[in-house]
């Protein structure tokens, strides 16, 4: 769980290894949910870097990926680094 732009955010891995982003609405009245691009195995890591909300983890190919939110859109970065258990 992490705070970003005044709202609480939680990321979890779905049964199909998809990345599911949950956040408490900034008006404080409801949970929201969105499926992010990509798929991870293992537990994703969360960070806020500058104005970015970042989710990093091991892709289904065993390599490191980062998905980040900035300026109203999601982007994905492949790092080419193998990640173990």
N, C-alpha and C positions, 0 to 999 in steps of 0.2 A: 504494500500500500504506500502511496506517495501523494503529497499535496502538489497540485499544479494549477496555477491561475485561480486560486481560491476554491478549488474543488478537490474532493478525495477521489483517487484513481486506483483501481485494482486491475491487474492483468493475470489471466489464468490460461492454461492450455486446455483446449477442448478435447473431447474423446477422439476426434479425427486429427489431433495435433495442431489444429488451428489456434490462433492467438485471439483470445476474447478479451476485449477491453471493457471494463465496467467503470462508470464514474457517477458520482452523486451530482445531480444537476446544480448548477451554480445558483439557482433560485432556491435550492435546499428542499425540494419537494419530492424527488423521485430518483431512482437508480436508472441509468441508461446503459445500453450495451451495444457493442459493435464488433464485428469480426474484422480483424486486421489482415493486411496482406501477408502472405507467407505462412509457414508452419514450423514449429519448434518441437524438439524432443527435450525432455528435462524441464527444469524450472526456469522461466525467464527472469532476467534482472531488470530493474527499473531505475531510471535516473532522470534528473532534470539538469540539463546543461544549457546555460544561457536561457534562451526562449524556447528550447526544445524539450519535449517530453519523449524520452528514449526507452525503448524496450530492446534488450539484447539477449541472444540465446543461441543454442546449437540448433542449426537447421536439420532437416531430416537427412541431409547428406553428411552430417557430422562437422560442418563448417560453421564459423561464427557469422551471424547476421545481426544487423541493427535495423529496427523499424522506428522511425521518429515522426513526431507531429510538430509542425511549425507552420505558422501563417495559414491555418485552416486546412492543411492537407497532410496526408501520410506519405512518407518516402521510405525506401528500403535500400540498405547498403550491404553488399557482400564483401567480407574482409579477406577471404582466402586463407583463413587461419584455422587449422583443425582444432577441435575442442573435444576433450575427453570427458569421461564421467567425472 
